[in-house]
Amino acid sequence: MKNRFDVIVVGAGPAGCAAARAFALSGQTVALLESDPAGQSKQRFAGEWLHPQGVEALEQLGFEQIVESIGRPRGRGFVVYPGHGESPVKLDYVDGQIGLAFHHGELVDEMRRIVAETRGVSFFAGVRVKSADDQGVTLENGRRFEAARIVGADGRASVVRRSLRGASAHKAISAMTGILLEGVKAPYPDYGHVFLGQPSFLLGYEIAPSTVRICVDVPLKYKAEMKDPAWLIEAIRDTLPPVWRQPAEEQIRKGQLSWQANHFLARADYGNGRRILIGDAAGHTHPLTATGITNGLVDAIELSAMADFRAFVKSRRRACRVPELLSRALYDCFSKEDAFSQSLRRAVVSLWRNNERERARTMGLLMGNGQSFFTFAGPFLRALWGAWKGRTSGRADAADLASAVSWIRLPLAYALAGLVKSRN
Ligand SMILES: Cc1cc2nc3c(=O)[nH]c(=O)nc-3n(C[C@H](O)[C@H](O)[C@H](O)COP(=O)(O)OP(=O)(O)OC[C@H]3O[C@@H](n4cnc5c(N)ncnc54)[C@H](O)[C@@H]3O)c2cc1C
């Protein structure tokens, strides 16, 4: 049996399927290795919202059947509910662009089916890669595959990454539970909904007609409480829209929940040119801004198109830096409980509510349109100033000052990291 290929791709998630397809379409032979057994549908609770750039990437790779599938909800943007009975704020994708929502398992199943039929791809399901080196990979069953390039698309616990860098240093951020509601509609069916509240926020969107996915973010400090259904019901009751309350409570009582941990790993390391990391293996952030799948698809397209590995790394670092910073800043803004951070939350929502340009700018950054640090820094400083003026206490106490300083530290670290990298 053939063991030598031009490219080995480890992992047939969204990024791995996209990479295998992209390399095969450019005439290379590809071994795609996936640990899930053949024919077993992917049941995992993971990404179910794709930005327009991701939709475009699917189409570019010839996965348009997935995009055109009848009844699959399209996404026009996000609706943010600030809580306290305030009216929602709508953030549309710029230039009328459209995203996509789906069941994660369905997306992966369809991508695997299409890629397995692609000329040049040999798809091996039910095989787990145990180790990787610059010449190839070894499976748990001892079989060896060799290639000029090994693409690690094996997710957050990547074996390929471990083979290069040892144990991953990714940081746990929060836990998230997914609840599926059948036979209900979203208030804005074409939008992703973000409900701000305490102890944290909820996301909700239709992933099929009249099927709503709710994602509840639970900060790690509640990790003992979150196992108790009564606590969870109480924690989300006031944040959920009334029409979803009863069906969501029923699902929680029945234990129909999927849990996932959310981690952060900065996208700084893409491998050594022979062993290359893409998708979540290269880095990952909180799913609030729904950038993971889009990043993986675009990684795959650029990697297959660029002959020079260093040009690929430079391009992906530049493109992912600002969306990653935005994701971290928004997550902190929506989840931190101190008084200054709550004032910042109000200031951000007010900026969006009152300023069309800021809405468009935020959505542009999410869609990867702004690569300069300054596209983030301007509105961020404006929101910070608004938060300072809008503090409920009115006078500057030590806690507010400490919180404001901690808020400045994050973008500063990114700006400095960018400066150091651009000099290298
Ligand atoms: C709760 C949650 C909600 C999310 N929501 C969104 C969202 O709305 N939008 C969005 O864009 N992103 C979202 N994300 C992130 C998104 O799911 C990931 O970014 C995306 O799945 C990463 O794709 P990937 O192909 O890089 O990795 P994965 O999807 O993790 O796929 C990796 C594949 O590699 C296989 N594998 C792993 N190890 C081995 C091995 N040793 N040998 C062989 N095969 C192996 C795995 O079985 C898997 O199939 C969410 C994540 C979570 C946890």
The ligand as an SDF file (V2000), in Angstrom:
LIG
                    3D

 53 58  0  0  0  0  0  0  0  0999 V2000
  -18.0360   25.6180   21.9910 C   0  0  0  0  0  0  0  0  0  0  0  0
  -17.3380   26.1100   20.7560 C   0  0  0  0  0  0  0  0  0  0  0  0
  -18.0050   26.9390   19.8720 C   0  0  0  0  0  0  0  0  0  0  0  0
  -17.3410   27.4180   18.7280 C   0  0  0  0  0  0  0  0  0  0  0  0
  -18.0080   28.2490   17.8700 N   0  0  0  0  0  0  0  0  0  0  0  0
  -17.3880   28.6730   16.7390 C   0  0  0  0  0  0  0  0  0  0  0  0
  -18.1060   29.3700   15.7390 C   0  0  0  0  0  0  0  0  0  0  0  0
  -19.3000   29.6460   15.8700 O   0  0  0  0  0  0  0  0  0  0  0  0
  -17.4350   29.7160   14.6080 N   0  0  0  0  0  0  0  0  0  0  0  0
  -16.1100   29.3850   14.4000 C   0  0  0  0  0  0  0  0  0  0  0  0
  -15.5520   29.7380   13.3430 O   0  0  0  0  0  0  0  0  0  0  0  0
  -15.4340   28.6840   15.3140 N   0  0  0  0  0  0  0  0  0  0  0  0
  -16.0340   28.3060   16.4550 C   0  0  0  0  0  0  0  0  0  0  0  0
  -15.3590   27.5120   17.3450 N   0  0  0  0  0  0  0  0  0  0  0  0
  -13.9850   27.1090   17.0270 C   0  0  0  0  0  0  0  0  0  0  0  0
  -13.9890   26.0260   15.9520 C   0  0  0  0  0  0  0  0  0  0  0  0
  -14.7820   24.9270   16.3450 O   0  0  0  0  0  0  0  0  0  0  0  0
  -12.5640   25.5830   15.7010 C   0  0  0  0  0  0  0  0  0  0  0  0
  -11.7730   26.7250   15.4560 O   0  0  0  0  0  0  0  0  0  0  0  0
  -12.4870   24.6410   14.5100 C   0  0  0  0  0  0  0  0  0  0  0  0
  -13.2350   23.4730   14.7260 O   0  0  0  0  0  0  0  0  0  0  0  0
  -11.0190   24.2980   14.2740 C   0  0  0  0  0  0  0  0  0  0  0  0
  -10.9210   23.4630   13.1600 O   0  0  0  0  0  0  0  0  0  0  0  0
   -9.6370   22.5430   12.9450 P   0  0  0  0  0  0  0  0  0  0  0  0
   -9.9050   21.7720   11.7180 O   0  0  0  0  0  0  0  0  0  0  0  0
   -8.4230   23.3750   13.0820 O   0  0  0  0  0  0  0  0  0  0  0  0
   -9.6210   21.5890   14.2350 O   0  0  0  0  0  0  0  0  0  0  0  0
  -10.7020   20.5450   14.7390 P   0  0  0  0  0  0  0  0  0  0  0  0
  -12.0630   20.9580   14.3710 O   0  0  0  0  0  0  0  0  0  0  0  0
  -10.4060   20.3420   16.1840 O   0  0  0  0  0  0  0  0  0  0  0  0
  -10.3690   19.2160   13.9460 O   0  0  0  0  0  0  0  0  0  0  0  0
   -9.2000   18.4730   14.2320 C   0  0  0  0  0  0  0  0  0  0  0  0
   -9.3820   17.0650   13.6860 C   0  0  0  0  0  0  0  0  0  0  0  0
   -8.1770   16.3400   13.9020 O   0  0  0  0  0  0  0  0  0  0  0  0
   -8.4930   15.0440   14.3800 C   0  0  0  0  0  0  0  0  0  0  0  0
   -7.3200   14.5970   15.1590 N   0  0  0  0  0  0  0  0  0  0  0  0
   -6.8580   15.1130   16.3160 C   0  0  0  0  0  0  0  0  0  0  0  0
   -5.7480   14.4800   16.7230 N   0  0  0  0  0  0  0  0  0  0  0  0
   -5.4930   13.5380   15.7830 C   0  0  0  0  0  0  0  0  0  0  0  0
   -4.4580   12.5690   15.6330 C   0  0  0  0  0  0  0  0  0  0  0  0
   -3.4850   12.4370   16.5390 N   0  0  0  0  0  0  0  0  0  0  0  0
   -4.4930   11.7510   14.5460 N   0  0  0  0  0  0  0  0  0  0  0  0
   -5.4760   11.8610   13.6150 C   0  0  0  0  0  0  0  0  0  0  0  0
   -6.4820   12.7770   13.7180 N   0  0  0  0  0  0  0  0  0  0  0  0
   -6.4810   13.6160   14.7750 C   0  0  0  0  0  0  0  0  0  0  0  0
   -9.7440   15.2520   15.2150 C   0  0  0  0  0  0  0  0  0  0  0  0
  -10.4900   14.0610   15.3600 O   0  0  0  0  0  0  0  0  0  0  0  0
  -10.4970   16.3010   14.3960 C   0  0  0  0  0  0  0  0  0  0  0  0
  -11.3520   15.7180   13.4390 O   0  0  0  0  0  0  0  0  0  0  0  0
  -16.0010   27.0330   18.4940 C   0  0  0  0  0  0  0  0  0  0  0  0
  -15.3360   26.1960   19.3870 C   0  0  0  0  0  0  0  0  0  0  0  0
  -15.9950   25.7390   20.5000 C   0  0  0  0  0  0  0  0  0  0  0  0
  -15.2650   24.8280   21.4570 C   0  0  0  0  0  0  0  0  0  0  0  0
  1  2  1  0
  2  3  1  0
  2 52  2  0
  3  4  2  0
  4  5  1  0
  4 50  1  0
  5  6  2  0
  6  7  1  0
  6 13  1  0
  7  8  2  0
  7  9  1  0
  9 10  1  0
 10 11  2  0
 10 12  1  0
 12 13  2  0
 13 14  1  0
 14 15  1  0
 14 50  1  0
 15 16  1  0
 16 17  1  0
 16 18  1  0
 18 19  1  0
 18 20  1  0
 20 21  1  0
 20 22  1  0
 22 23  1  0
 23 24  1  0
 24 25  2  0
 24 26  1  0
 24 27  1  0
 27 28  1  0
 28 29  2  0
 28 30  1  0
 28 31  1  0
 31 32  1  0
 32 33  1  0
 33 34  1  0
 33 48  1  0
 34 35  1  0
 35 36  1  0
 35 46  1  0
 36 37  1  0
 36 45  1  0
 37 38  2  0
 38 39  1  0
 39 40  1  0
 39 45  2  0
 40 41  1  0
 40 42  2  0
 42 43  1  0
 43 44  2  0
 44 45  1  0
 46 47  1  0
 46 48  1  0
 48 49  1  0
 50 51  2  0
 51 52  1  0
 52 53  1  0
M  END
$$$$
